[in-house]
Amino acid sequence: MQPADLARLPEPRVCPCGGPIRWSHIAYLGHGENVGVYTCHRCALAYRGPLRQRTDAGRGRRSAPDASQASAGPPDNPVIDRATAERLRGLLGEG
């Protein structure tokens, strides 16, 4: 079932069942577009807010790591000391 359009509801925004409508989550539609999804607290009917363009276009996928970092080896683990790491490798058959 597709969410109904929030703009069709009269002010104040109350579901036809009489329940209050509250913000639920953001639905990403692709191509930089998203809509806020609102649900009725009583009957859980979903409503779609207005269509919006994403403003954080630079926060998409992560880029590949720098080649200089890849050759540096694994990062240090401050939680496990070297002796414990060697024992774990031995137990797991990696040593």
C-alpha positions as CSV (number, residue, x, y, z in Angstrom):
1,M,0.0,0.0,0.0
2,Q,1.4,3.4,-1.0
3,P,1.4,6.2,1.5
4,A,-1.3,8.9,1.0
5,D,-0.3,12.5,0.4
6,L,0.0,14.5,3.6
7,A,-1.0,17.7,1.9
8,R,-4.5,16.4,1.3
9,L,-5.2,16.3,5.0
10,P,-6.8,19.5,6.5
11,E,-5.0,21.5,9.1
12,P,-4.3,20.5,11.9
13,R,-2.9,17.3,10.5
14,V,-5.0,14.5,12.0
15,C,-5.7,11.2,10.4
16,P,-9.4,10.5,9.4
17,C,-9.5,7.9,12.3
18,G,-8.8,10.8,14.7
19,G,-5.3,9.8,15.6
20,P,-2.4,12.2,15.6
21,I,0.1,12.1,12.8
22,R,3.8,12.0,13.6
23,W,7.0,12.0,11.6
24,S,8.3,8.5,11.0
25,H,11.3,8.4,8.6
26,I,12.7,9.6,5.3
27,A,12.1,7.6,2.2
28,Y,14.9,7.9,-0.4
29,L,13.5,7.8,-3.9
30,G,16.7,8.0,-5.9
31,H,18.2,10.7,-8.1
32,G,18.8,12.9,-5.0
33,E,15.1,13.0,-4.1
34,N,13.4,12.1,-0.8
35,V,10.2,12.5,1.1
36,G,9.3,12.5,4.7
37,V,7.0,9.8,5.8
38,Y,4.5,10.4,8.6
39,T,2.3,7.8,10.3
40,C,-0.8,7.9,12.3
41,H,-0.2,7.0,15.9
42,R,-3.5,5.2,16.2
43,C,-4.0,3.2,13.0
44,A,-0.4,3.3,11.5
45,L,-1.6,4.7,8.1
46,A,1.4,6.2,6.3
47,Y,1.4,9.7,4.7
48,R,4.0,11.2,2.4
49,G,5.2,14.7,2.9
50,P,6.4,17.0,0.1
51,L,9.1,15.9,-2.4
52,R,12.5,17.3,-1.5
53,Q,15.9,17.4,-3.1
54,R,18.9,16.1,-1.1
55,T,21.2,18.9,0.0
56,D,24.0,16.7,1.2
57,A,25.1,15.4,-2.2
58,G,28.7,15.1,-1.1
59,R,27.9,12.6,1.6
60,G,27.2,9.7,-0.8
61,R,29.5,6.7,-1.3
62,R,32.9,6.6,0.3
63,S,35.9,6.9,-2.0
64,A,38.6,4.3,-2.3
65,P,41.3,4.5,0.4
66,D,44.5,6.3,-0.4
67,A,47.2,4.0,-1.8
68,S,49.7,5.2,0.8
69,Q,47.4,4.0,3.6
70,A,46.9,0.6,2.0
71,S,50.7,-0.2,2.1
72,A,51.0,0.8,5.7
73,G,49.4,-2.5,6.9
74,P,46.6,-2.9,9.3
75,P,45.9,-0.2,11.9
76,D,47.1,-0.7,15.5
77,N,44.5,-2.1,17.8
78,P,44.7,-0.4,21.2
79,V,42.4,-3.0,22.8
80,I,44.4,-6.1,22.1
81,D,48.1,-6.2,22.8
82,R,50.5,-8.0,20.5
83,A,50.8,-11.1,22.7
84,T,47.1,-11.6,22.9
85,A,46.7,-11.1,19.1
86,E,49.4,-13.8,18.5
87,R,47.5,-16.2,20.9
88,L,44.2,-15.6,19.0
89,R,45.9,-16.2,15.7
90,G,47.3,-19.5,17.0
91,L,43.9,-20.6,18.2
92,L,42.2,-19.7,15.0
93,G,44.8,-21.4,12.9
94,E,46.1,-18.3,11.3
95,G,49.5,-18.3,12.8
